[in-house]
Amino acid sequence: MLKSIHNDKPLTLGILGGGQLAKMIANEAYRLGINIAIIEKGENSPAGDMTKLDFSNGWFDEEELAKFIEVSDVVTLENEFINPDILEKINQSKKVYPSPQTMRLVQDKYTQKITFSNANIKVADYDKLDSIEDAEKFGEINGFPFLMKTRKLGYDGYGNATIKSKEDIIPAWEKFKSADSSREIMAEKFINFTKELAVMVARNVSGEIEVYPCVETIQKNHICNTVIAPAEISESLKIEAQNCAVKCVEAINGVGVFGIEMFLTIDNQILVNEIAPRPHNSGHYTIEACYSSQYENCIRAVLDLPLGSAEMTVPAAVMINLLGERDGSGVPTNSTKMLANKKAFLHLYNKKQSRKGRKMGHITALGNSQSEALKTAQKAFDDLIW
């Protein structure tokens, strides 16, 4: 049993956020005899339902945050949108990973790109945009289309706009600024790619690193839909992607588990898109397919325990996200036929309400080849009735 630093009770890991990633971290924590505290704005979150230490008034409530800090031995997070000032406050009395310093480098995508560029990590050409004229100049230099992005709070396609011509600049700019006139914006050159890749990296406090296989991610409406592990690319490219991912994590002095998203260009160049300082969709497959899942290694990393092996135990795995197709109940109408598939694994996140595009769960299948695993996963997906 891992003991608390305060008494002989089991250690308590605090998690900022109560969604599906926190839920899957909690699953692994309980297996290791570790308690979980959750702080989230709102009751009945997927992870909050799993613990008596559920602080549902959120981290902006000073009293609630103080209670959460008091019961937690070490704190981590399940999303990157926590203000680093809050992390600094927690860090005054309890260790929090990833650190506030790491989060300041990651949260602002422009700062993130500068950090990676300074570490000689290849990224798409980029620049900050302080005006519409800056955007027009970027298009003139780098060509159309290009991407306009909010520097903070963008995910799953939110905060992104594809600028196909000069005429698209003003509508996109006004859309981003309408919600918050102080919102900072950047531009990135459009990349012609053959595949989108991802690598999960775990790094503990002592600097030990475990690198998961390079996988291919397939997007649907800017949301990760399918993950194929390992990616069907050359061995040399897989190794290059893994090495690049490690450099990214070291560049931000990251502790925890990190998802690094990349592009494989038409001329076989690997360019880093962005990094997520937490467990990631592209690593869900690791629960069934690797010796130690990304969630277990997240816990080991932030507690400075020896990391588990990131190697796959099977030749191939495929994960398909279950994205909401309607508004209404978050419970499938019928999962019996899907559960009759004896070679697929169903994960439902216990979200009370579904909406179009919302991540409601995922299915993982294993196989002797990527095509076999994909066929099994797709059959299971088709058999689940929402």
C-alpha positions in Angstrom: 0.0 0.0 0.0 1.2 3.5 -0.8 0.9 5.6 2.3 -0.1 9.2 2.7 2.6 11.6 3.8 0.3 12.8 6.6 -0.8 9.5 8.2 -0.9 5.7 7.7 -3.9 5.9 5.4 -3.6 5.1 1.7 -2.1 7.9 -0.4 -4.7 10.2 -2.1 -4.0 11.5 -5.6 -5.9 14.7 -6.4 -7.1 15.3 -9.9 -8.1 18.6 -11.4 -11.0 17.7 -13.6 -13.6 14.9 -13.4 -14.1 13.7 -16.9 -13.3 10.4 -18.6 -9.6 10.8 -18.4 -9.8 11.3 -14.6 -12.1 8.3 -14.5 -9.6 6.1 -16.2 -6.8 7.4 -14.0 -9.0 6.6 -11.0 -9.5 3.0 -12.3 -5.8 2.4 -12.2 -5.3 4.2 -8.9 -7.8 2.0 -7.1 -6.0 -1.1 -8.5 -2.8 0.2 -6.9 -4.5 0.9 -3.6 -4.5 4.7 -4.0 -7.4 6.9 -3.2 -8.7 9.7 -5.5 -9.9 13.2 -4.9 -11.7 15.0 -7.7 -12.4 18.7 -8.1 -14.8 19.7 -10.9 -17.4 22.3 -11.4 -20.6 20.3 -11.2 -21.9 17.2 -9.5 -22.1 13.7 -11.1 -18.9 13.9 -13.2 -17.6 10.5 -14.5 -14.7 10.5 -12.0 -16.5 12.4 -9.2 -19.1 9.6 -9.0 -16.3 7.2 -8.1 -15.1 8.8 -4.9 -16.4 10.3 -1.6 -13.7 13.0 -2.1 -15.7 14.8 -4.8 -15.4 18.6 -4.6 -18.1 19.8 -7.1 -17.9 23.6 -6.7 -14.8 23.7 -8.8 -11.3 25.2 -8.4 -12.5 28.8 -8.6 -14.2 28.3 -5.2 -11.5 29.2 -2.7 -13.0 27.1 0.1 -13.6 24.1 -2.1 -10.0 24.3 -3.5 -8.6 24.5 0.1 -10.5 21.3 1.0 -9.3 19.6 -2.1 -5.7 20.6 -1.4 -5.9 19.4 2.2 -7.0 15.9 1.4 -4.6 15.4 -1.6 -1.0 14.2 -1.2 0.0 14.9 -4.8 -2.1 16.6 -7.5 -2.3 16.1 -11.3 -4.7 17.2 -13.9 -6.8 15.8 -16.7 -7.1 18.9 -18.9 -4.7 21.7 -19.8 -7.0 24.6 -19.3 -6.3 25.1 -15.6 -4.9 28.6 -14.9 -1.2 28.2 -13.9 -1.8 30.7 -11.0 -4.1 28.0 -9.5 -1.4 25.4 -9.9 1.0 27.8 -8.2 -1.4 28.1 -5.3 -1.6 24.3 -5.0 2.2 24.0 -5.3 2.7 26.1 -2.2 1.7 23.1 0.0 1.4 20.1 -2.3 3.4 18.8 -5.3 1.5 19.3 -8.6 2.5 17.7 -11.9 2.8 18.8 -14.6 4.3 21.8 -12.9 3.0 25.4 -13.3 6.1 26.2 -15.3 5.5 23.4 -17.7 1.8 24.4 -18.1 2.8 28.0 -19.0 4.9 26.7 -21.8 2.1 24.4 -23.1 -1.1 26.3 -22.7 -0.2 29.1 -25.1 0.2 27.4 -28.5 2.4 30.2 -29.7 4.7 29.9 -26.7 4.7 26.1 -27.2 5.8 26.5 -30.8 8.7 28.9 -29.8 9.8 26.4 -27.1 9.9 23.5 -29.5 11.6 25.6 -32.2 14.3 26.6 -29.7 14.8 22.9 -29.0 15.4 22.2 -32.7 12.1 20.3 -33.0 10.5 20.6 -36.4 7.1 22.4 -36.5 5.1 24.1 -39.2 5.9 27.8 -40.0 3.9 30.0 -37.6 3.6 33.5 -36.3 1.5 35.5 -33.8 -1.3 37.7 -35.2 -1.9 41.1 -33.6 -4.1 42.4 -36.4 -6.0 41.5 -39.5 -3.1 43.0 -41.5 -0.8 40.5 -39.8 -3.0 37.7 -41.0 -3.1 39.1 -44.6 0.7 39.3 -44.5 1.0 35.7 -43.3 -1.1 34.5 -46.2 1.0 36.5 -48.7 4.2 35.0 -47.4 3.1 31.4 -46.6 0.3 31.1 -49.1 -3.4 29.9 -48.8 -4.8 28.0 -47.2 -3.4 28.5 -43.7 -4.7 28.0 -40.2 -5.8 30.7 -37.8 -5.9 29.6 -34.2 -6.7 30.9 -30.8 -3.5 30.7 -28.8 -5.3 29.3 -25.7 -8.3 27.1 -25.0 -8.5 25.4 -28.4 -9.2 21.7 -28.6 -11.0 19.2 -30.9 -11.2 21.8 -33.7 -12.6 24.5 -31.4 -10.6 27.7 -31.8 -9.3 26.8 -35.3 -10.3 28.2 -38.7 -9.0 27.3 -42.1 -8.3 30.4 -44.1 -8.7 29.4 -47.7 -8.4 33.0 -49.1 -8.0 36.6 -48.1 -11.8 36.9 -47.9 -11.9 34.4 -45.0 -9.6 36.4 -42.7 -12.0 39.0 -41.4 -15.0 36.6 -40.6 -12.6 34.3 -38.7 -10.9 37.1 -36.9 -14.3 38.6 -35.8 -15.6 35.2 -34.7 -12.6 34.7 -32.4 -12.7 38.2 -31.1 -16.4 38.4 -30.6 -16.3 36.1 -27.5 -13.3 37.9 -26.0 -11.7 40.9 -27.6 -8.5 40.3 -25.7 -8.1 36.7 -27.1 -4.7 36.2 -28.7 -4.5 34.6 -32.1 -1.8 32.9 -34.2 -1.3 31.5 -37.7 0.2 28.3 -38.9 1.2 27.2 -42.3 -1.1 24.5 -43.8 0.6 21.1 -44.0 -0.1 18.6 -46.7 0.3 15.3 -44.8 -0.2 11.6 -45.5 -0.9 10.5 -42.0 -1.5 12.0 -38.5 0.7 10.4 -35.9 0.9 10.4 -32.1 3.2 9.2 -29.4 2.6 9.0 -25.7 5.5 9.6 -23.4 5.7 9.1 -19.6 8.3 10.9 -17.6 8.6 10.7 -13.8 10.0 13.2 -11.3 13.4 11.5 -11.4 13.6 11.8 -15.2 12.9 8.1 -16.1 11.1 7.9 -19.4 8.9 5.3 -21.1 7.9 5.8 -24.7 4.8 4.2 -26.2 4.6 3.0 -29.8 4.0 5.5 -32.6 0.3 5.3 -33.6 -1.8 6.7 -36.5 -4.8 8.8 -35.6 -7.7 9.4 -37.9 -9.8 12.4 -37.3 -13.5 13.0 -37.9 -14.7 16.6 -37.8 -11.4 17.6 -36.1 -12.0 15.0 -33.3 -9.9 11.8 -32.9 -12.1 9.0 -34.2 -9.8 6.0 -34.8 -6.3 5.0 -33.5 -4.3 2.3 -35.2 -1.4 0.9 -33.1 1.3 0.7 -34.2 1.2 3.1 -37.1 1.8 1.4 -40.5 4.9 3.3 -41.4 8.6 2.4 -41.7 10.5 1.4 -38.6 12.9 4.3 -39.0 10.0 6.8 -39.1 8.5 5.2 -35.9 11.8 5.6 -34.1 12.1 9.2 -35.4 8.6 10.0 -34.1 9.3 8.5 -30.7 12.6 10.4 -30.4 10.9 13.6 -31.4 8.2 13.1 -28.7 10.8 12.6 -26.0 12.5 15.9 -27.1 9.2 17.7 -26.7 8.6 16.4 -23.2 12.2 17.2 -22.2 11.9 20.7 -23.7 9.1 21.6 -21.3 10.6 19.6 -18.4 7.4 17.6 -18.3 6.4 15.2 -15.5 3.4 13.0 -16.0 2.1 11.5 -19.3 2.0 13.5 -22.5 0.4 13.0 -25.9 2.4 14.4 -28.8 0.5 14.9 -32.1 2.5 15.0 -35.3 2.1 15.2 -39.1 3.8 12.9 -41.6 4.2 15.1 -44.6 4.1 14.0 -48.2 7.9 14.1 -48.4 8.2 11.9 -45.2 9.0 14.7 -42.8 7.7 14.5 -39.2 6.4 17.8 -37.9 5.1 18.3 -34.4 1.5 19.7 -34.3 1.0 20.1 -30.5 1.4 18.4 -27.1 -1.2 17.5 -24.6 0.1 17.5 -20.9 -2.2 14.6 -19.8 -3.5 11.2 -20.9 -4.7 11.4 -24.5 -7.2 9.8 -26.9 -4.4 8.3 -28.8 -3.4 6.3 -25.8 -6.7 4.7 -24.8 -5.6 1.5 -26.5 -2.8 1.1 -24.0 -5.3 -0.2 -21.3 -5.6 -3.5 -23.1 -2.6 -3.5 -25.4 0.4 -2.5 -23.3 2.1 -3.9 -20.2 1.3 -0.6 -18.4 -1.4 1.8 -19.6 -0.9 5.5 -20.1 -3.1 6.0 -17.0 -1.0 3.7 -14.8 2.2 5.4 -15.9 0.6 8.8 -15.3 0.2 7.8 -11.6 3.6 6.3 -11.4 5.2 9.4 -13.0 3.6 12.0 -10.7 4.3 9.9 -7.6 7.9 9.3 -8.8 7.5 5.6 -8.8 9.4 3.3 -11.3 7.6 3.4 -14.6 5.9 0.4 -16.1 6.8 -0.9 -19.6 5.2 0.9 -22.5 5.7 -2.1 -24.8 2.7 -3.6 -26.5 1.7 -7.2 -25.5 0.0 -7.9 -28.8 1.0 -7.2 -32.4 -1.8 -4.7 -33.1 -4.7 -2.8 -31.5 -7.3 -0.4 -32.8 -9.4 2.1 -30.8 -12.6 3.7 -32.0 -14.1 6.7 -30.1 -17.8 6.6 -29.4 -18.9 10.1 -30.3 -22.4 11.3 -29.5 -24.8 11.3 -32.5 -27.7 13.0 -30.8 -28.8 15.0 -27.8 -30.3 13.0 -25.0 -29.4 10.2 -22.6 -25.7 9.2 -22.4 -26.7 5.5 -22.0 -26.7 3.3 -25.2 -30.1 1.9 -26.1 -28.7 -1.6 -26.4 -25.2 -2.9 -26.0 -26.0 -6.6 -25.9 -25.0 -7.4 -29.5 -21.8 -5.5 -29.1 -20.9 -7.3 -25.9 -21.4 -10.6 -27.7 -18.2 -9.7 -29.6 -15.7 -11.6 -27.4 -12.6 -9.9 -28.8 -13.6 -6.2 -28.3 -13.5 -4.1 -25.1 -16.2 -1.5 -24.4 -15.5 1.6 -22.3 -18.5 3.8 -21.4 -17.7 7.1 -19.6 -20.9 7.4 -17.5 -21.7 10.8 -18.9 -25.3 11.6 -18.1 -26.1 13.5 -21.3 -25.1 12.9 -24.9 -24.7 15.6 -27.5 -23.4 15.5 -31.1 -19.7 15.0 -31.2 -19.3 14.5 -27.4 -16.9 11.7 -26.4 -19.2 9.1 -24.7 -16.9 6.1 -24.7 -14.5 4.0 -26.8 -14.0 0.5 -28.1 -10.7 -1.3 -28.3 -9.9 -4.4 -30.3 -6.7 -6.5 -30.4 -5.4 -8.5 -33.3 -2.4 -10.2 -35.0 -2.5 -7.3 -37.5 -3.8 -3.8 -37.8 -6.4 -4.9 -40.4 -7.7 -7.7 -38.1 -8.0 -5.4 -35.1 -9.7 -2.7 -37.2 -12.2 -5.2 -38.6 -13.1 -6.4 -35.0 -13.3 -2.9 -33.7 -15.5 -1.7 -36.5 -17.9 -4.7 -36.1 -18.2 -4.0 -32.4 -18.8 -0.3 -33.2 -21.6 -1.2 -35.7 -23.2 -3.5 -33.2 -23.6 -0.9 -30.5 -27.0 0.8 -30.7 -27.3 4.4 -29.4 
